Amino acid sequence: MPDDIVLHIEDRSARGIAAAVSRLITSGKLAPGTRLPTVRALAGRLAISPTTVSEAWRTLADAGAIDARGRRGTYVRDAPRARGPGRYRRITEGPGHFSLDLSTGTPDPQLLPDLGPVLARVARQTLTTSYLDDPVIPPLDDALRSRWPFPPEALTVVDGAMDALDRITSIVVRLGDRVLVEHPCFPPLLDLLEQVGAEPIGLPVDDQGIVPDALAVALAQQPAALYLQPRAQNPTGVSMTPARAQRLAALLQATDVVVIEDDHAGAISASELVSLGSFLPERTVLVSSFSKSHGPDLRLAAVGGAGEVIAGVANRRLLGPGWSSRLLQCVLVEMLGDPATVDVVERARTTYAERRKQLVAALDGRGVVSAGTDGINLWVDVRDEQSALLTLASRGVGAAPGTPFLVHGSPSGGDHLRLTCGLVNDGFDQLADLVTTAAAGPAAWSRGL
């Protein structure tokens, strides 16, 4: 038995064993091809149940870190196997078509700018045809830097926010690394971290952002990165305050943790952008998305901040797509400077805020608890998640289940749904009545409340 395994296992839970072995694999102390101890042998050395070790081995196998070969033993693999985005599928694969689908988390198409006039103007411009031009066209680089909440050491453009998170993660996170995330958290990010074999640690959020005491405790586990959404957090709608950002930055100051901020809501957020990059510019990477404000088909997100990370992203892209469409970059530049587009985006921002306000008020008046104050999504407390989903579906309303957003157990001891309130433009009282019935659980449904 490799001696390092037992010596490096401090947490003897299944998750702790799996994480410790993952870190040994990442560091090279357990090289590819190394035969691992049997379940019973390791359980005996650790004085724990073989079932616990078996669960840890299963977790590592699912992450692609080890390979079980039956009677021939269990061995360290060369790299993790790819897995599907299970959490993401759970919030997007509903039981069918709905007359009102509030499960999507997407913007209202009626509130997006008209691309027609902008495309017509861009089509008359002379666009680059060279593979050797800079990945970001100079006018867009200038526009982005003027809007950035802190002076970025470097800046580039990629194909949307999740593309950015994927590429940043490949640079910053390694197999077995502990990473900090908000709890609840955006499901595709949890899927991504699972695929790379990282161990997510959930940090609760309150009405000002991540809870500082929770961060202080988690930092003792030496995480590699902290992922957060600074405003309109999906799903809770919480936006980080300047005071909270200052407290979090003070805790992070003495660490090597890389901060990765996903500003997914962008210009449709009702809150000002508050970034930890204002305090930790050399270790913060901000992802600024334009999908919800200017159009999902633009497939553009800007990535700026820590130079080493941005350089890693840009260099790796040279072996793939090279750059994001400069045609689309020209469209975005035109939209950012177009008064008509600016007005449309501003109207969308105020409209989303009003829709959220009206639905929250209607639910609050009926005793239904929801979180946050910003964004197009609403995190709603329900008594029983599955019952609530079925109740809404029976009335033609789709909702996203809360479970895929959870890093571990429910942060408030109950079940939740995520509703895309930004898609609700009328009938707030009628919808609130239905959600109230759904939130109350099976007993209320059987009484016809």
C-alpha positions as CSV (number, residue, x, y, z in Angstrom):
1,M,0.0,0.0,0.0
2,P,1.4,3.4,-0.9
3,D,2.3,4.9,2.5
4,D,1.3,8.5,1.4
5,I,-2.4,7.6,1.2
6,V,-2.9,7.0,4.9
7,L,-0.6,9.8,5.9
8,H,-2.5,12.4,3.9
9,I,-6.0,11.4,4.9
10,E,-7.2,13.8,7.7
11,D,-10.9,13.6,7.0
12,R,-12.0,10.0,7.1
13,S,-15.4,10.5,5.5
14,A,-15.9,9.2,1.9
15,R,-15.6,12.8,0.5
16,G,-12.5,13.5,2.6
17,I,-10.8,10.3,1.4
18,A,-11.6,10.9,-2.2
19,A,-10.4,14.5,-2.0
20,A,-7.1,13.5,-0.3
21,V,-6.4,10.8,-2.9
22,S,-7.2,13.3,-5.7
23,R,-4.7,15.7,-4.4
24,L,-2.1,13.0,-4.2
25,I,-2.8,12.2,-7.9
26,T,-2.6,15.8,-8.9
27,S,0.7,16.3,-7.1
28,G,2.2,13.3,-8.8
29,K,2.7,11.4,-5.5
30,L,0.4,8.8,-6.9
31,A,1.5,8.4,-10.5
32,P,-0.7,7.0,-13.3
33,G,-0.7,3.2,-13.2
34,T,-0.2,3.1,-9.4
35,R,-2.1,0.2,-7.9
36,L,-4.3,1.4,-5.0
37,P,-5.0,-0.6,-1.9
38,T,-8.1,-2.7,-1.7
39,V,-11.2,-1.4,0.0
40,R,-10.8,-3.7,3.0
41,A,-7.0,-3.0,3.4
42,L,-7.5,0.8,3.5
43,A,-10.5,0.5,5.7
44,G,-8.4,-1.5,8.2
45,R,-5.6,1.0,8.2
46,L,-8.0,3.9,8.8
47,A,-10.2,2.0,11.2
48,I,-13.4,2.8,9.3
49,S,-16.1,0.9,7.5
50,P,-15.2,-0.6,4.1
51,T,-18.5,1.0,2.9
52,T,-16.9,4.4,3.4
53,V,-13.8,3.6,1.4
54,S,-15.9,1.9,-1.3
55,E,-17.9,5.2,-1.6
56,A,-14.7,7.2,-1.9
57,W,-13.4,4.9,-4.6
58,R,-16.7,5.1,-6.5
59,T,-16.5,9.0,-6.3
60,L,-12.9,8.9,-7.7
61,A,-13.9,6.4,-10.4
62,D,-16.9,8.6,-11.4
63,A,-14.5,11.6,-11.7
64,G,-12.3,9.5,-13.9
65,A,-9.4,9.6,-11.5
66,I,-9.1,5.9,-10.9
67,D,-9.9,2.7,-12.9
68,A,-11.4,-0.4,-11.1
69,R,-10.4,-3.5,-12.9
70,G,-12.2,-6.1,-10.9
71,R,-9.9,-8.9,-9.5
72,R,-6.9,-7.2,-11.1
73,G,-7.2,-4.2,-8.7
74,T,-7.8,-0.5,-8.8
75,Y,-5.3,1.8,-10.5
76,V,-4.7,5.6,-11.0
77,R,-5.9,6.8,-14.4
78,D,-4.1,9.2,-16.6
79,A,-6.9,11.8,-16.6
80,P,-10.5,12.2,-15.6
81,R,-13.3,10.9,-17.9
82,A,-15.7,13.4,-19.3
83,R,-19.2,13.4,-17.7
84,G,-22.4,15.0,-18.8
85,P,-23.9,18.1,-17.2
86,G,-26.3,16.3,-14.9
87,R,-27.3,19.2,-12.8
88,Y,-27.9,21.5,-15.8
89,R,-30.1,18.8,-17.4
90,R,-32.2,18.6,-14.3
91,I,-33.2,22.2,-14.5
92,T,-33.8,22.2,-18.3
93,E,-35.5,18.9,-18.8
94,G,-39.1,19.5,-17.6
95,P,-42.1,17.2,-18.1
96,G,-43.3,18.9,-21.3
97,H,-44.4,22.1,-22.9
98,F,-45.9,24.9,-20.7
99,S,-48.1,27.8,-21.4
100,L,-45.8,29.8,-19.1
101,D,-42.3,28.3,-18.7
102,L,-40.5,29.9,-15.8
103,S,-37.8,27.3,-15.6
104,T,-35.4,28.7,-18.2
105,G,-33.4,31.5,-16.6
106,T,-33.4,33.3,-19.9
107,P,-34.2,36.9,-20.8
108,D,-37.5,38.0,-22.3
109,P,-37.0,38.1,-26.1
110,Q,-39.3,41.1,-26.3
111,L,-36.9,43.1,-24.2
112,L,-33.8,42.5,-26.3
113,P,-32.5,45.1,-28.7
114,D,-33.2,44.8,-32.4
115,L,-30.1,43.6,-34.1
116,G,-31.3,44.4,-37.6
117,P,-30.2,48.1,-37.9
118,V,-26.9,47.3,-36.1
119,L,-26.1,44.4,-38.5
120,A,-26.9,46.6,-41.5
121,R,-24.4,49.2,-40.3
122,V,-21.7,46.7,-39.5
123,A,-22.1,45.0,-42.8
124,R,-21.0,48.2,-44.5
125,Q,-17.7,48.2,-42.6
126,T,-14.4,46.8,-43.7
127,L,-13.8,43.8,-41.3
128,T,-10.6,41.9,-40.7
129,T,-9.8,38.8,-42.7
130,S,-6.4,38.1,-41.0
131,Y,-5.8,35.2,-38.6
132,L,-3.0,37.3,-37.0
133,D,-5.0,40.3,-35.8
134,D,-5.5,40.7,-32.0
135,P,-8.2,38.5,-30.5
136,V,-10.1,41.7,-29.4
137,I,-10.7,44.4,-31.9
138,P,-9.3,47.8,-30.6
139,P,-12.7,49.6,-30.3
140,L,-14.2,46.8,-28.2
141,D,-11.0,46.7,-26.0
142,D,-11.4,50.4,-25.4
143,A,-15.1,50.2,-24.7
144,L,-14.7,47.3,-22.2
145,R,-11.8,48.8,-20.3
146,S,-13.7,52.0,-19.8
147,R,-16.5,50.0,-18.2
148,W,-14.3,47.6,-16.1
149,P,-14.7,48.1,-12.3
150,F,-11.0,47.8,-11.8
151,P,-7.9,48.3,-14.1
152,P,-7.5,44.8,-15.7
153,E,-4.0,43.5,-16.2
154,A,-5.2,41.9,-19.4
155,L,-8.5,41.4,-21.2
156,T,-9.9,39.1,-23.9
157,V,-13.2,38.0,-25.3
158,V,-14.6,34.4,-25.4
159,D,-17.8,32.7,-26.6
160,G,-20.1,33.4,-23.6
161,A,-19.9,33.2,-19.8
162,M,-19.8,29.4,-19.5
163,D,-17.1,29.2,-22.1
164,A,-15.2,31.7,-20.0
165,L,-15.7,29.7,-16.8
166,D,-14.6,26.5,-18.5
167,R,-11.4,28.1,-19.9
168,I,-10.5,29.8,-16.6
169,T,-11.1,26.7,-14.6
170,S,-8.8,24.7,-16.9
171,I,-6.0,27.2,-16.0
172,V,-6.7,27.7,-12.3
173,V,-8.2,24.4,-11.0
174,R,-6.6,20.9,-10.9
175,L,-7.9,17.5,-9.9
176,G,-8.5,17.3,-6.2
177,D,-8.4,21.0,-5.6
178,R,-10.8,22.5,-3.2
179,V,-12.8,25.4,-4.6
180,L,-15.2,27.8,-2.9
181,V,-18.7,28.4,-4.4
182,E,-21.8,30.2,-3.3
183,H,-24.5,28.0,-1.8
184,P,-26.9,27.7,-3.6
185,C,-24.9,27.8,-6.8
186,F,-25.4,27.9,-10.6
187,P,-25.8,24.2,-11.6
188,P,-23.6,24.2,-14.7
189,L,-20.7,25.5,-12.6
190,L,-21.1,22.6,-10.3
191,D,-21.2,20.2,-13.3
192,L,-18.0,21.8,-14.6
193,L,-16.2,21.4,-11.3
194,E,-17.3,17.8,-11.0
195,Q,-15.9,17.1,-14.4
196,V,-12.5,18.4,-13.6
197,G,-12.4,16.4,-10.3
198,A,-12.5,19.5,-8.0
199,E,-14.1,19.5,-4.5
200,P,-16.6,22.3,-4.2
201,I,-17.2,23.8,-0.8
202,G,-20.4,25.7,-0.5
203,L,-20.5,29.1,1.2
204,P,-23.9,30.4,2.4
205,V,-25.1,33.8,1.1
206,D,-27.3,36.4,2.9
207,D,-28.8,39.6,1.6
208,Q,-25.4,41.2,1.2
209,G,-23.5,38.3,-0.4
210,I,-21.2,35.5,0.8
211,V,-21.2,35.2,4.6
212,P,-17.8,36.3,5.8
213,D,-17.6,33.9,8.8
214,A,-18.2,31.0,6.4
215,L,-15.4,32.2,4.2
216,A,-13.0,32.5,7.1
217,V,-13.7,28.9,8.1
218,A,-13.4,27.6,4.6
219,L,-10.1,29.3,3.9
220,A,-8.4,27.0,6.4
221,Q,-8.9,24.2,3.9
222,Q,-6.6,26.0,1.4
223,P,-8.9,26.3,-1.6
224,A,-7.5,27.1,-5.0
225,A,-10.3,29.4,-6.1
226,L,-13.4,31.3,-5.1
227,Y,-16.3,31.5,-7.7
228,L,-19.1,34.1,-7.1
229,Q,-21.7,36.1,-8.9
230,P,-21.3,39.6,-7.7
231,R,-24.8,40.8,-8.5
232,A,-28.2,39.2,-9.3
233,Q,-26.8,35.9,-8.1
234,N,-28.5,32.9,-9.8
235,P,-30.7,31.6,-8.2
236,T,-31.1,33.9,-5.1
237,G,-31.1,37.3,-6.7
238,V,-28.6,38.6,-4.1
239,S,-26.1,41.4,-5.0
240,M,-22.9,41.9,-3.1
241,T,-22.6,45.2,-1.2
242,P,-19.4,47.3,-1.1
243,A,-19.1,46.8,2.6
244,R,-19.4,43.0,2.2
245,A,-16.8,43.0,-0.7
246,Q,-14.4,44.9,1.5
247,R,-14.8,42.3,4.3
248,L,-14.4,39.3,2.0
249,A,-11.3,40.9,0.4
250,A,-9.7,41.4,3.8
251,L,-10.1,37.7,4.5
252,L,-8.7,36.8,1.1
253,Q,-5.7,39.2,1.3
254,A,-3.3,36.8,2.9
255,T,-4.2,33.8,0.7
256,D,-3.3,32.7,-2.8
257,V,-7.0,32.1,-3.7
258,V,-7.9,33.2,-7.3
259,V,-11.3,35.0,-7.4
260,I,-13.5,34.3,-10.4
261,E,-16.5,36.6,-10.7
262,D,-19.3,35.8,-13.1
263,D,-21.3,39.0,-13.9
264,H,-23.9,37.0,-15.8
265,A,-26.8,39.6,-15.6
266,G,-24.7,42.6,-16.7
267,A,-26.5,45.7,-17.8
268,I,-30.0,44.3,-16.9
269,S,-29.1,44.1,-13.2
270,A,-30.7,46.7,-11.0
271,S,-27.5,46.9,-8.8
272,E,-24.2,48.5,-9.5
273,L,-21.3,46.1,-10.1
274,V,-19.2,45.6,-7.0
275,S,-16.0,43.6,-7.6
276,L,-13.4,42.1,-5.4
277,G,-11.0,43.1,-8.1
278,S,-11.2,46.6,-6.6
279,F,-9.2,45.2,-3.7
280,L,-7.4,42.2,-5.2
281,P,-6.8,43.1,-8.9
282,E,-3.9,40.8,-9.4
283,R,-5.9,37.7,-8.3
284,T,-9.4,38.5,-9.6
285,V,-10.8,37.5,-13.0
286,L,-14.1,39.1,-13.9
287,V,-16.4,37.6,-16.6
288,S,-18.7,40.2,-18.1
289,S,-21.6,38.7,-20.2
290,F,-23.8,40.4,-22.7
291,S,-26.2,37.5,-23.4
292,K,-29.0,38.6,-21.1
293,S,-28.7,42.3,-22.0
294,H,-27.9,42.4,-25.7
295,G,-28.8,39.0,-27.0
296,P,-27.9,35.3,-26.4
297,D,-26.9,34.8,-30.0
298,L,-24.0,37.2,-29.6
299,R,-22.2,34.5,-27.7
300,L,-19.8,37.0,-26.3
301,A,-18.3,37.5,-22.8
302,A,-15.4,39.6,-21.8
303,V,-12.8,38.2,-19.4
304,G,-10.5,40.7,-17.7
305,G,-8.2,40.9,-14.6
306,A,-5.3,38.8,-13.5
307,G,-2.8,38.8,-16.3
308,E,-1.4,35.3,-15.9
309,V,-4.8,33.7,-16.0
310,I,-6.0,35.8,-19.0
311,A,-2.8,35.0,-20.9
312,G,-3.4,31.3,-20.2
313,V,-6.9,31.5,-21.6
314,A,-5.8,33.4,-24.7
315,N,-2.8,31.1,-25.4
316,R,-4.9,28.0,-25.1
317,R,-7.5,29.4,-27.5
318,L,-4.8,29.7,-30.1
319,L,-4.9,25.9,-30.3
320,G,-8.6,26.0,-30.8
321,P,-10.9,28.7,-32.2
322,G,-8.2,31.3,-31.9
323,W,-10.6,34.2,-31.3
324,S,-14.2,35.0,-31.0
325,S,-15.9,36.3,-34.2
326,R,-14.7,39.8,-34.9
327,L,-17.9,40.3,-36.8
328,L,-19.9,39.8,-33.6
329,Q,-17.4,42.0,-31.8
330,C,-18.1,44.8,-34.2
331,V,-21.8,44.3,-33.6
332,L,-21.3,44.5,-29.9
333,V,-19.2,47.7,-30.2
334,E,-21.9,49.2,-32.3
335,M,-24.6,48.3,-29.8
336,L,-22.6,49.6,-26.8
337,G,-22.3,53.0,-28.4
338,D,-25.8,53.1,-30.1
339,P,-28.2,55.5,-28.2
340,A,-31.2,53.5,-29.3
341,T,-29.7,50.2,-28.0
342,V,-28.7,51.9,-24.8
343,D,-32.3,53.0,-24.3
344,V,-33.7,49.5,-24.9
345,V,-31.3,47.9,-22.4
346,E,-32.2,50.6,-19.8
347,R,-35.9,49.9,-20.4
348,A,-35.3,46.2,-20.0
349,R,-33.4,46.8,-16.7
350,T,-36.3,48.8,-15.2
351,T,-38.9,46.5,-16.6
352,Y,-37.3,43.4,-15.1
353,A,-37.0,45.2,-11.7
354,E,-40.7,46.2,-11.8
355,R,-41.8,42.6,-12.7
356,R,-39.7,41.2,-9.9
357,K,-41.1,43.8,-7.5
358,Q,-44.7,43.0,-8.4
359,L,-44.4,39.2,-8.1
360,V,-42.4,39.4,-4.9
361,A,-45.1,41.7,-3.4
362,A,-47.9,39.4,-4.4
363,L,-46.1,36.4,-3.0
364,D,-45.1,38.2,0.2
365,G,-48.8,39.2,0.7
366,R,-49.7,35.5,0.6
367,G,-46.9,34.5,3.0
368,V,-44.6,32.9,0.4
369,V,-40.9,33.6,1.2
370,S,-38.5,34.5,-1.6
371,A,-34.9,35.7,-1.6
372,G,-32.9,38.6,-3.1
373,T,-33.7,41.9,-4.7
374,D,-32.2,41.7,-8.2
375,G,-32.2,39.9,-11.5
376,I,-34.6,37.9,-13.6
377,N,-34.8,34.8,-11.2
378,L,-36.6,34.3,-8.0
379,W,-35.6,31.7,-5.3
380,V,-38.9,30.6,-3.6
381,D,-39.3,28.5,-0.4
382,V,-41.7,25.6,-0.8
383,R,-42.7,22.8,1.5
384,D,-42.0,19.9,-0.9
385,E,-40.0,20.5,-4.2
386,Q,-41.4,17.7,-6.2
387,S,-45.0,18.3,-5.2
388,A,-44.6,22.0,-6.0
389,L,-43.2,21.2,-9.5
390,L,-46.1,18.9,-10.2
391,T,-48.7,21.4,-9.0
392,L,-47.4,24.1,-11.2
393,A,-47.0,21.8,-14.2
394,S,-50.6,20.6,-13.9
395,R,-51.6,24.3,-14.4
396,G,-49.3,24.8,-17.3
397,V,-46.4,26.6,-15.4
398,G,-42.9,25.3,-15.6
399,A,-40.3,25.9,-12.8
400,A,-36.8,24.8,-12.1
401,P,-36.2,22.5,-9.1
402,G,-34.0,23.8,-6.3
403,T,-32.0,20.7,-5.7
404,P,-29.5,21.0,-8.6
405,F,-28.5,24.4,-7.3
406,L,-27.4,23.0,-3.9
407,V,-23.8,22.1,-3.2
408,H,-24.9,20.0,-0.3
409,G,-28.0,20.0,1.9
410,S,-30.6,22.9,1.7
411,P,-29.2,26.1,3.2
412,S,-32.3,26.9,5.1
413,G,-33.7,23.5,6.0
414,G,-36.4,23.5,3.3
415,D,-37.1,22.9,-0.4
416,H,-37.0,25.6,-3.1
417,L,-37.9,26.4,-6.7
418,R,-36.4,28.9,-9.1
419,L,-38.8,31.0,-11.1
420,T,-37.7,33.2,-13.9
421,C,-39.8,36.2,-12.8
422,G,-38.4,38.3,-15.7
423,L,-40.7,36.4,-18.1
424,V,-43.8,37.4,-16.2
425,N,-45.4,40.5,-17.7
426,D,-49.0,40.3,-16.3
427,G,-51.2,38.2,-14.1
428,F,-49.0,38.6,-11.0
429,D,-51.8,37.9,-8.5
430,Q,-53.1,34.8,-10.4
431,L,-49.5,33.4,-10.6
432,A,-48.9,34.2,-6.9
433,D,-52.1,32.3,-6.0
434,L,-50.9,29.3,-7.9
435,V,-47.3,29.5,-6.5
436,T,-48.8,29.8,-3.0
437,T,-50.8,26.6,-3.5
438,A,-47.7,24.8,-4.9
439,A,-45.5,26.1,-2.0
440,A,-47.9,24.8,0.6
441,G,-47.5,21.2,-0.4
442,P,-49.7,18.2,-1.1
443,A,-52.2,18.9,1.7
444,A,-53.1,22.3,0.3
445,W,-53.3,20.9,-3.2
446,S,-55.8,18.2,-2.1
447,R,-57.9,20.8,-0.4
448,G,-57.9,22.8,-3.7
449,L,-56.4,25.9,-2.0
